[in-house]
Amino acid sequence: MPQLNPNPWFAILMFTWLVFLYYLPMKIMGHTYPSEQTAQIPYFAQPENWLWPWF
């Protein structure tokens, strides 16, 4: 049965893993964002005192 011959499928498997393990991480790690975000100091609003009419 020719479909059980592992020679062509093993080569395809190895080539696919070679692409996944070598080429794609370089492409992903080489990605740059169009604008880098800068760290900002968080703004904390000061709570206002409540004016109770009965106090």
PQR file with spaces between the fields and no chain letter, atoms N, CA, C, O and H, PARSE charges and radii, in Angstrom:
ATOM       1  N    MET     1       0.844   -1.172    0.000 -0.4000 1.5000
ATOM       2  CA   MET     1       0.000    0.000    0.000 -0.0000 2.0000
ATOM       3  C    MET     1       0.898    1.247    0.000  0.5500 1.7000
ATOM       4  O    MET     1       1.649    1.448    0.955 -0.5500 1.4000
ATOM       5  N    PRO     2       0.844    2.079   -1.029 -0.5600 1.5000
ATOM       6  CA   PRO     2       1.780    3.189   -1.154  0.2800 2.0000
ATOM       7  C    PRO     2       1.541    4.318   -0.149  0.5500 1.7000
ATOM       8  O    PRO     2       2.476    5.065    0.141 -0.5500 1.4000
ATOM       9  N    GLN     3       0.334    4.474    0.392 -0.4000 1.5000
ATOM      10  CA   GLN     3       0.092    5.576    1.311 -0.0000 2.0000
ATOM      11  C    GLN     3       0.777    5.364    2.658  0.5500 1.7000
ATOM      12  O    GLN     3       0.857    6.298    3.456 -0.5500 1.4000
ATOM      13  H    GLN     3      -0.425    3.867    0.156  0.4000 1.0000
ATOM      14  N    LEU     4       1.267    4.169    2.927 -0.4000 1.5000
ATOM      15  CA   LEU     4       1.953    3.906    4.181 -0.0000 2.0000
ATOM      16  C    LEU     4       3.462    4.110    4.073  0.5500 1.7000
ATOM      17  O    LEU     4       4.180    3.883    5.046 -0.5500 1.4000
ATOM      18  H    LEU     4       1.202    3.410    2.279  0.4000 1.0000
ATOM      19  N    ASN     5       3.953    4.531    2.920 -0.4000 1.5000
ATOM      20  CA   ASN     5       5.375    4.785    2.739 -0.0000 2.0000
ATOM      21  C    ASN     5       5.721    6.077    3.476  0.5500 1.7000
ATOM      22  O    ASN     5       5.215    7.135    3.101 -0.5500 1.4000
ATOM      23  H    ASN     5       3.369    4.716    2.129  0.4000 1.0000
ATOM      24  N    PRO     6       6.575    6.032    4.525 -0.5600 1.5000
ATOM      25  CA   PRO     6       6.824    7.220    5.326  0.2800 2.0000
ATOM      26  C    PRO     6       7.825    8.194    4.712  0.5500 1.7000
ATOM      27  O    PRO     6       7.986    9.294    5.239 -0.5500 1.4000
ATOM      28  N    ASN     7       8.494    7.845    3.639 -0.4000 1.5000
ATOM      29  CA   ASN     7       9.562    8.695    3.122 -0.0000 2.0000
ATOM      30  C    ASN     7       9.080   10.084    2.706  0.5500 1.7000
ATOM      31  O    ASN     7       9.648   11.055    3.206 -0.5500 1.4000
ATOM      32  H    ASN     7       8.363    6.951    3.211  0.4000 1.0000
ATOM      33  N    PRO     8       8.097   10.264    1.846 -0.5600 1.5000
ATOM      34  CA   PRO     8       7.738   11.646    1.479  0.2800 2.0000
ATOM      35  C    PRO     8       7.063   12.405    2.624  0.5500 1.7000
ATOM      36  O    PRO     8       7.265   13.611    2.766 -0.5500 1.4000
ATOM      37  N    TRP     9       6.264   11.712    3.443 -0.4000 1.5000
ATOM      38  CA   TRP     9       5.550   12.398    4.519 -0.0000 2.0000
ATOM      39  C    TRP     9       6.487   12.816    5.644  0.5500 1.7000
ATOM      40  O    TRP     9       6.277   13.850    6.278 -0.5500 1.4000
ATOM      41  H    TRP     9       6.100   10.732    3.328  0.4000 1.0000
ATOM      42  N    PHE    10       7.514   12.023    5.890 -0.4000 1.5000
ATOM      43  CA   PHE    10       8.482   12.391    6.919 -0.0000 2.0000
ATOM      44  C    PHE    10       9.266   13.631    6.494  0.5500 1.7000
ATOM      45  O    PHE    10       9.550   14.493    7.324 -0.5500 1.4000
ATOM      46  H    PHE    10       7.685   11.183    5.375  0.4000 1.0000
ATOM      47  N    ALA    11       9.615   13.729    5.228 -0.4000 1.5000
ATOM      48  CA   ALA    11      10.320   14.917    4.740 -0.0000 2.0000
ATOM      49  C    ALA    11       9.432   16.156    4.844  0.5500 1.7000
ATOM      50  O    ALA    11       9.907   17.229    5.216 -0.5500 1.4000
ATOM      51  H    ALA    11       9.384   13.028    4.553  0.4000 1.0000
ATOM      52  N    ILE    12       8.164   16.018    4.522 -0.4000 1.5000
ATOM      53  CA   ILE    12       7.226   17.138    4.651 -0.0000 2.0000
ATOM      54  C    ILE    12       7.081   17.538    6.115  0.5500 1.7000
ATOM      55  O    ILE    12       7.039   18.729    6.424 -0.5500 1.4000
ATOM      56  H    ILE    12       7.778   15.147    4.220  0.4000 1.0000
ATOM      57  N    LEU    13       7.003   16.572    7.016 -0.4000 1.5000
ATOM      58  CA   LEU    13       6.907   16.850    8.439 -0.0000 2.0000
ATOM      59  C    LEU    13       8.148   17.584    8.928  0.5500 1.7000
ATOM      60  O    LEU    13       8.029   18.564    9.663 -0.5500 1.4000
ATOM      61  H    LEU    13       7.038   15.604    6.766  0.4000 1.0000
ATOM      62  N    MET    14       9.310   17.140    8.545 -0.4000 1.5000
ATOM      63  CA   MET    14      10.551   17.788    8.981 -0.0000 2.0000
ATOM      64  C    MET    14      10.672   19.207    8.423  0.5500 1.7000
ATOM      65  O    MET    14      11.103   20.115    9.132 -0.5500 1.4000
ATOM      66  H    MET    14       9.407   16.343    7.948  0.4000 1.0000
ATOM      67  N    PHE    15      10.300   19.398    7.182 -0.4000 1.5000
ATOM      68  CA   PHE    15      10.358   20.739    6.591 -0.0000 2.0000
ATOM      69  C    PHE    15       9.380   21.684    7.268  0.5500 1.7000
ATOM      70  O    PHE    15       9.696   22.853    7.489 -0.5500 1.4000
ATOM      71  H    PHE    15       9.950   18.660    6.606  0.4000 1.0000
ATOM      72  N    THR    16       8.203   21.189    7.596 -0.4000 1.5000
ATOM      73  CA   THR    16       7.207   22.011    8.279 -0.0000 2.0000
ATOM      74  C    THR    16       7.701   22.421    9.656  0.5500 1.7000
ATOM      75  O    THR    16       7.560   23.584   10.035 -0.5500 1.4000
ATOM      76  H    THR    16       7.947   20.239    7.416  0.4000 1.0000
ATOM      77  N    TRP    17       8.272   21.501   10.410 -0.4000 1.5000
ATOM      78  CA   TRP    17       8.795   21.841   11.735 -0.0000 2.0000
ATOM      79  C    TRP    17       9.999   22.762   11.630  0.5500 1.7000
ATOM      80  O    TRP    17      10.213   23.605   12.500 -0.5500 1.4000
ATOM      81  H    TRP    17       8.387   20.557   10.103  0.4000 1.0000
ATOM      82  N    LEU    18      10.777   22.611   10.584 -0.4000 1.5000
ATOM      83  CA   LEU    18      11.890   23.529   10.376 -0.0000 2.0000
ATOM      84  C    LEU    18      11.382   24.951   10.193  0.5500 1.7000
ATOM      85  O    LEU    18      11.955   25.892   10.744 -0.5500 1.4000
ATOM      86  H    LEU    18      10.603   21.926    9.877  0.4000 1.0000
ATOM      87  N    VAL    19      10.325   25.113    9.431 -0.4000 1.5000
ATOM      88  CA   VAL    19       9.730   26.441    9.239 -0.0000 2.0000
ATOM      89  C    VAL    19       9.178   26.960   10.555  0.5500 1.7000
ATOM      90  O    VAL    19       9.409   28.114   10.914 -0.5500 1.4000
ATOM      91  H    VAL    19       9.860   24.349    8.984  0.4000 1.0000
ATOM      92  N    PHE    20       8.444   26.112   11.282 -0.4000 1.5000
ATOM      93  CA   PHE    20       7.855   26.556   12.545 -0.0000 2.0000
ATOM      94  C    PHE    20       8.903   26.932   13.583  0.5500 1.7000
ATOM      95  O    PHE    20       8.732   27.914   14.304 -0.5500 1.4000
ATOM      96  H    PHE    20       8.256   25.174   10.990  0.4000 1.0000
ATOM      97  N    LEU    21       9.972   26.174   13.667 -0.4000 1.5000
ATOM      98  CA   LEU    21      10.950   26.393   14.729 -0.0000 2.0000
ATOM      99  C    LEU    21      12.043   27.385   14.378  0.5500 1.7000
ATOM     100  O    LEU    21      12.700   27.914   15.275 -0.5500 1.4000
ATOM     101  H    LEU    21      10.111   25.376   13.080  0.4000 1.0000
ATOM     102  N    TYR    22      12.252   27.648   13.115 -0.4000 1.5000
ATOM     103  CA   TYR    22      13.339   28.538   12.732 -0.0000 2.0000
ATOM     104  C    TYR    22      12.849   29.852   12.122  0.5500 1.7000
ATOM     105  O    TYR    22      13.237   30.928   12.577 -0.5500 1.4000
ATOM     106  H    TYR    22      11.719   27.219   12.386  0.4000 1.0000
ATOM     107  N    TYR    23      12.026   29.772   11.128 -0.4000 1.5000
ATOM     108  CA   TYR    23      11.643   30.950   10.364 -0.0000 2.0000
ATOM     109  C    TYR    23      10.582   31.798   11.054  0.5500 1.7000
ATOM     110  O    TYR    23      10.729   33.017   11.136 -0.5500 1.4000
ATOM     111  H    TYR    23      11.710   28.898   10.759  0.4000 1.0000
ATOM     112  N    LEU    24       9.527   31.181   11.545 -0.4000 1.5000
ATOM     113  CA   LEU    24       8.427   31.948   12.132 -0.0000 2.0000
ATOM     114  C    LEU    24       8.817   32.699   13.404  0.5500 1.7000
ATOM     115  O    LEU    24       8.395   33.847   13.552 -0.5500 1.4000
ATOM     116  H    LEU    24       9.408   30.190   11.478  0.4000 1.0000
ATOM     117  N    PRO    25       9.597   32.132   14.338 -0.5600 1.5000
ATOM     118  CA   PRO    25       9.979   32.943   15.508  0.2800 2.0000
ATOM     119  C    PRO    25      10.792   34.179   15.131  0.5500 1.7000
ATOM     120  O    PRO    25      10.654   35.223   15.769 -0.5500 1.4000
ATOM     121  N    MET    26      11.635   34.079   14.104 -0.4000 1.5000
ATOM     122  CA   MET    26      12.390   35.258   13.680 -0.0000 2.0000
ATOM     123  C    MET    26      11.454   36.329   13.135  0.5500 1.7000
ATOM     124  O    MET    26      11.660   37.516   13.384 -0.5500 1.4000
ATOM     125  H    MET    26      11.747   33.231   13.586  0.4000 1.0000
ATOM     126  N    LYS    27      10.437   35.923   12.401 -0.4000 1.5000
ATOM     127  CA   LYS    27       9.487   36.886   11.861 -0.0000 2.0000
ATOM     128  C    LYS    27       8.656   37.518   12.973  0.5500 1.7000
ATOM     129  O    LYS    27       8.373   38.716   12.934 -0.5500 1.4000
ATOM     130  H    LYS    27      10.270   34.958   12.198  0.4000 1.0000
ATOM     131  N    ILE    28       8.270   36.728   13.950 -0.4000 1.5000
ATOM     132  CA   ILE    28       7.445   37.255   15.033 -0.0000 2.0000
ATOM     133  C    ILE    28       8.260   38.178   15.926  0.5500 1.7000
ATOM     134  O    ILE    28       7.781   39.247   16.305 -0.5500 1.4000
ATOM     135  H    ILE    28       8.500   35.756   13.981  0.4000 1.0000
ATOM     136  N    MET    29       9.487   37.783   16.268 -0.4000 1.5000
ATOM     137  CA   MET    29      10.313   38.598   17.154 -0.0000 2.0000
ATOM     138  C    MET    29      10.816   39.862   16.453  0.5500 1.7000
ATOM     139  O    MET    29      11.160   40.837   17.121 -0.5500 1.4000
ATOM     140  H    MET    29       9.875   36.915   15.960  0.4000 1.0000
ATOM     141  N    GLY    30      10.863   39.860   15.135 -0.4000 1.5000
ATOM     142  CA   GLY    30      11.304   41.034   14.405 -0.0000 2.0000
ATOM     143  C    GLY    30      10.211   42.059   14.188  0.5500 1.7000
ATOM     144  O    GLY    30      10.453   43.112   13.598 -0.5500 1.4000
ATOM     145  H    GLY    30      10.584   39.068   14.592  0.4000 1.0000
ATOM     146  N    HIS    31       9.008   41.762   14.661 -0.4000 1.5000
ATOM     147  CA   HIS    31       7.893   42.687   14.473 -0.0000 2.0000
ATOM     148  C    HIS    31       8.082   43.908   15.365  0.5500 1.7000
ATOM     149  O    HIS    31       8.412   43.785   16.544 -0.5500 1.4000
ATOM     150  H    HIS    31       8.812   40.907   15.140  0.4000 1.0000
ATOM     151  N    THR    32       7.873   45.068   14.797 -0.4000 1.5000
ATOM     152  CA   THR    32       7.950   46.303   15.574 -0.0000 2.0000
ATOM     153  C    THR    32       6.600   47.002   15.520  0.5500 1.7000
ATOM     154  O    THR    32       5.894   46.948   14.513 -0.5500 1.4000
ATOM     155  H    THR    32       7.605   45.168   13.839  0.4000 1.0000
ATOM     156  N    TYR    33       6.264   47.644   16.597 -0.4000 1.5000
ATOM     157  CA   TYR    33       5.012   48.383   16.662 -0.0000 2.0000
ATOM     158  C    TYR    33       5.214   49.767   16.046  0.5500 1.7000
ATOM     159  O    TYR    33       6.316   50.313   16.121 -0.5500 1.4000
ATOM     160  H    TYR    33       6.837   47.688   17.415  0.4000 1.0000
ATOM     161  N    PRO    34       4.182   50.342   15.445 -0.5600 1.5000
ATOM     162  CA   PRO    34       4.334   51.647   14.821  0.2800 2.0000
ATOM     163  C    PRO    34       4.671   52.756   15.816  0.5500 1.7000
ATOM     164  O    PRO    34       5.410   53.677   15.470 -0.5500 1.4000
ATOM     165  N    SER    35       4.160   52.694   17.014 -0.4000 1.5000
ATOM     166  CA   SER    35       4.488   53.706   18.019 -0.0000 2.0000
ATOM     167  C    SER    35       4.596   53.018   19.369  0.5500 1.7000
ATOM     168  O    SER    35       3.689   52.300   19.788 -0.5500 1.4000
ATOM     169  H    SER    35       3.559   51.945   17.295  0.4000 1.0000
ATOM     170  N    GLU    36       5.701   53.243   20.035 -0.4000 1.5000
ATOM     171  CA   GLU    36       5.911   52.650   21.347 -0.0000 2.0000
ATOM     172  C    GLU    36       5.163   53.466   22.396  0.5500 1.7000
ATOM     173  O    GLU    36       5.146   54.695   22.336 -0.5500 1.4000
ATOM     174  H    GLU    36       6.439   53.827   19.694  0.4000 1.0000
ATOM     175  N    GLN    37       4.559   52.793   23.337 -0.4000 1.5000
ATOM     176  CA   GLN    37       3.847   53.478   24.399 -0.0000 2.0000
ATOM     177  C    GLN    37       4.836   53.894   25.476  0.5500 1.7000
ATOM     178  O    GLN    37       5.803   53.185   25.753 -0.5500 1.4000
ATOM     179  H    GLN    37       4.573   51.795   23.386  0.4000 1.0000
ATOM     180  N    THR    38       4.590   55.030   26.070 -0.4000 1.5000
ATOM     181  CA   THR    38       5.442   55.509   27.149 -0.0000 2.0000
ATOM     182  C    THR    38       4.707   55.342   28.474  0.5500 1.7000
ATOM     183  O    THR    38       3.479   55.403   28.535 -0.5500 1.4000
ATOM     184  H    THR    38       3.804   55.607   25.845  0.4000 1.0000
ATOM     185  N    ALA    39       5.474   55.135   29.515 -0.4000 1.5000
ATOM     186  CA   ALA    39       4.883   54.984   30.833 -0.0000 2.0000
ATOM     187  C    ALA    39       4.396   56.340   31.332  0.5500 1.7000
ATOM     188  O    ALA    39       5.120   57.334   31.262 -0.5500 1.4000
ATOM     189  H    ALA    39       6.471   55.086   29.466  0.4000 1.0000
ATOM     190  N    GLN    40       3.201   56.370   31.822 -0.4000 1.5000
ATOM     191  CA   GLN    40       2.628   57.603   32.322 -0.0000 2.0000
ATOM     192  C    GLN    40       2.372   57.469   33.820  0.5500 1.7000
ATOM     193  O    GLN    40       2.059   56.389   34.320 -0.5500 1.4000
ATOM     194  H    GLN    40       2.614   55.563   31.879  0.4000 1.0000
ATOM     195  N    ILE    41       2.512   58.587   34.519 -0.4000 1.5000
ATOM     196  CA   ILE    41       2.223   58.591   35.939 -0.0000 2.0000
ATOM     197  C    ILE    41       0.705   58.539   36.115  0.5500 1.7000
ATOM     198  O    ILE    41      -0.012   59.365   35.549 -0.5500 1.4000
ATOM     199  H    ILE    41       2.766   59.464   34.113  0.4000 1.0000
ATOM     200  N    PRO    42       0.214   57.580   36.889 -0.5600 1.5000
ATOM     201  CA   PRO    42      -1.245   57.490   37.033  0.2800 2.0000
ATOM     202  C    PRO    42      -1.797   58.697   37.783  0.5500 1.7000
ATOM     203  O    PRO    42      -1.194   59.182   38.741 -0.5500 1.4000
ATOM     204  N    TYR    43      -2.933   59.161   37.337 -0.4000 1.5000
ATOM     205  CA   TYR    43      -3.596   60.313   37.957 -0.0000 2.0000
ATOM     206  C    TYR    43      -4.656   59.781   38.924  0.5500 1.7000
ATOM     207  O    TYR    43      -5.560   59.043   38.531 -0.5500 1.4000
ATOM     208  H    TYR    43      -3.423   58.767   36.559  0.4000 1.0000
ATOM     209  N    PHE    44      -4.528   60.165   40.177 -0.4000 1.5000
ATOM     210  CA   PHE    44      -5.506   59.768   41.173 -0.0000 2.0000
ATOM     211  C    PHE    44      -6.320   61.003   41.554  0.5500 1.7000
ATOM     212  O    PHE    44      -5.773   61.988   42.050 -0.5500 1.4000
ATOM     213  H    PHE    44      -3.794   60.765   40.496  0.4000 1.0000
ATOM     214  N    ALA    45      -7.601   60.940   41.323 -0.4000 1.5000
ATOM     215  CA   ALA    45      -8.475   62.069   41.657 -0.0000 2.0000
ATOM     216  C    ALA    45      -8.637   62.157   43.168  0.5500 1.7000
ATOM     217  O    ALA    45      -8.821   61.147   43.847 -0.5500 1.4000
ATOM     218  H    ALA    45      -8.045   60.140   40.921  0.4000 1.0000
ATOM     219  N    GLN    46      -8.568   63.365   43.675 -0.4000 1.5000
ATOM     220  CA   GLN    46      -8.756   63.574   45.101 -0.0000 2.0000
ATOM     221  C    GLN    46     -10.262   63.541   45.402  0.5500 1.7000
ATOM     222  O    GLN    46     -11.046   64.228   44.747 -0.5500 1.4000
ATOM     223  H    GLN    46      -8.419   64.186   43.123  0.4000 1.0000
ATOM     224  N    PRO    47     -10.653   62.744   46.391 -0.5600 1.5000
ATOM     225  CA   PRO    47     -12.091   62.682   46.703  0.2800 2.0000
ATOM     226  C    PRO    47     -12.566   63.998   47.318  0.5500 1.7000
ATOM     227  O    PRO    47     -11.855   64.632   48.098 -0.5500 1.4000
ATOM     228  N    GLU    48     -13.762   64.383   46.954 -0.4000 1.5000
ATOM     229  CA   GLU    48     -14.341   65.608   47.496 -0.0000 2.0000
ATOM     230  C    GLU    48     -15.098   65.291   48.777  0.5500 1.7000
ATOM     231  O    GLU    48     -15.699   64.225   48.913 -0.5500 1.4000
ATOM     232  H    GLU    48     -14.339   63.869   46.321  0.4000 1.0000
ATOM     233  N    ASN    49     -15.059   66.225   49.704 -0.4000 1.5000
ATOM     234  CA   ASN    49     -15.804   66.048   50.950 -0.0000 2.0000
ATOM     235  C    ASN    49     -17.288   66.224   50.695  0.5500 1.7000
ATOM     236  O    ASN    49     -17.709   67.062   49.898 -0.5500 1.4000
ATOM     237  H    ASN    49     -14.572   67.091   49.593  0.4000 1.0000
ATOM     238  N    TRP    50     -18.063   65.416   51.386 -0.4000 1.5000
ATOM     239  CA   TRP    50     -19.509   65.530   51.262 -0.0000 2.0000
ATOM     240  C    TRP    50     -20.015   66.557   52.259  0.5500 1.7000
ATOM     241  O    TRP    50     -19.567   66.603   53.405 -0.5500 1.4000
ATOM     242  H    TRP    50     -17.720   64.735   52.033  0.4000 1.0000
ATOM     243  N    LEU    51     -20.925   67.353   51.825 -0.4000 1.5000
ATOM     244  CA   LEU    51     -21.537   68.338   52.710 -0.0000 2.0000
ATOM     245  C    LEU    51     -22.914   67.830   53.079  0.5500 1.7000
ATOM     246  O    LEU    51     -23.857   67.895   52.291 -0.5500 1.4000
ATOM     247  H    LEU    51     -21.289   67.315   50.894  0.4000 1.0000
ATOM     248  N    TRP    52     -23.010   67.312   54.323 -0.4000 1.5000
ATOM     249  CA   TRP    52     -24.276   66.764   54.776 -0.0000 2.0000
ATOM     250  C    TRP    52     -25.130   67.915   55.327  0.5500 1.7000
ATOM     251  O    TRP    52     -24.672   68.619   56.227 -0.5500 1.4000
ATOM     252  H    TRP    52     -22.244   67.259   54.963  0.4000 1.0000
ATOM     253  N    PRO    53     -26.331   68.129   54.832 -0.5600 1.5000
ATOM     254  CA   PRO    53     -27.140   69.237   55.320  0.2800 2.0000
ATOM     255  C    PRO    53     -27.578   69.055   56.772  0.5500 1.7000
ATOM     256  O    PRO    53     -27.865   70.054   57.432 -0.5500 1.4000
ATOM     257  N    TRP    54     -27.642   67.847   57.298 -0.4000 1.5000
ATOM     258  CA   TRP    54     -28.127   67.627   58.656 -0.0000 2.0000
ATOM     259  C    TRP    54     -26.983   67.436   59.676  0.5500 1.7000
ATOM     260  O    TRP    54     -27.233   67.107   60.836 -0.5500 1.4000
ATOM     261  H    TRP    54     -27.409   67.035   56.763  0.4000 1.0000
ATOM     262  N    PHE    55     -25.771   67.639   59.248 -0.4000 1.5000
ATOM     263  CA   PHE    55     -24.657   67.452   60.154 -0.0000 2.0000
ATOM     264  C    PHE    55     -24.045   68.756   60.533  0.5500 1.7000
ATOM     265  O    PHE    55     -23.083   68.788   61.299 -0.5500 1.4000
ATOM     266  H    PHE    55     -25.569   67.907   58.306  0.4000 1.0000
